[in-house]
Amino acid sequence: MYLKNSKVIVIKIGSSLIVDQNKKIRKKWLSSFAKDIQKLKSNNKKIIIVSSGAIALGCKKMNYNKLSLKLDKSQAIASIGQIELMNLFSQTFSKYKLSISQILLTLDDTEERRRSINAKRTFENLFQLDYIPIVNENDTIATSEIKYGDNDRLASRVAQITNADTLILLSDVDGLFTKNPKVFKNAKLIKIVNNLSKDIKNIKIKGVTEFGRGGMNTKLEAAKICNLAGCNMVIANGLYLNPISQIEYKNNCTWFISKISKLQARKKWIISSVSPRGELIIDEGAKKALINGKSLLAAGIKKVSGKFNKGDHIKILDNKKNEFARGLSSFSSEEINKIIGYHSNEIQKILGYVSKSEVVHKDDMVEV
Ligand code: GLU
């Protein structure tokens, strides 16, 4: 049900699903996965894949042992393996008429607002071109201080910045258990977690973290990030063929359900974010439109003050200079000065490039 209602889905696959313990590529599995993706796409879902495997495939090619690699060597190996990984996806997915692209991210790309907005736009443009972005950490330059470290956390940040509805973590366990299932026979799979901090209080995470690649801890961290962003997350066993269909039909997995909507999460994030960089004074007509849930257009702006960039947090004041909303500006102060008072369909001609038509989109605005 949760998948059916999701428009944007991020799927994370770990190295152990790409390469098995004998260092053999799991081609049959990848084909079954591609078939699942084809099905999701035919149902109009927007898909992002976060895939590990660069280091595993680099090691395979160079005949190195992953565990004995030092950081600088692993960066070089990741650079070699990343092409292998993308070749593998490209060859497999093209058989199902699926086009893929590559996005390599470093920590700041999702943690810094302006960079995350740019990254979000790239994802959206790729959706429009009908390409499936395949994301990995940019291991070739990431050092330990500036690393996500594991792709569970990377995937949850990607889900957050792209406003995804669901993050699927394909792991090598069925989900979250009451105890470590490899040790305790009476361990039970928890199928649904509605309140993360309350529901997992009684689980001894320490024992549970011993299984699974990234560990259960990083997965619970990812669940927290997702749930705060209004995104549901599911941990499922990716070792089975057709792993996404398995989630839909068998439901032998753990769902973490967010208590807040994506819009609520976004608005909370806007209001709690760093101090506003500038102000826009708008006319009465625009104020009325905003109160009725509309976006702010250039035509209704009377004055800009402060110096700010696209994506910055700004105050919106009425013509009596009373602040009544805050939001994220889709334009820089310099750009707004050029388009102030103009009709939205004149913006492209004035600026000389294609841009958004709203100065502050309604989803990026909160009344105060
Ligand atoms: N980015 C790493 C790789 O592609 C994997 C990190 C992880 O598995 O969490 O090899």
Boltz pocket constraint, residues with backbone or C-beta under 6 A from the ligand:
constraints:
  - pocket:
      binder: B
      contacts: [[A, 14], [A, 15], [A, 51], [A, 52], [A, 53], [A, 54], [A, 55], [A, 56], [A, 78], [A, 136], [A, 137], [A, 139], [A, 149], [A, 150], [A, 151], [A, 152], [A, 214]]
      max_distance: 6.0
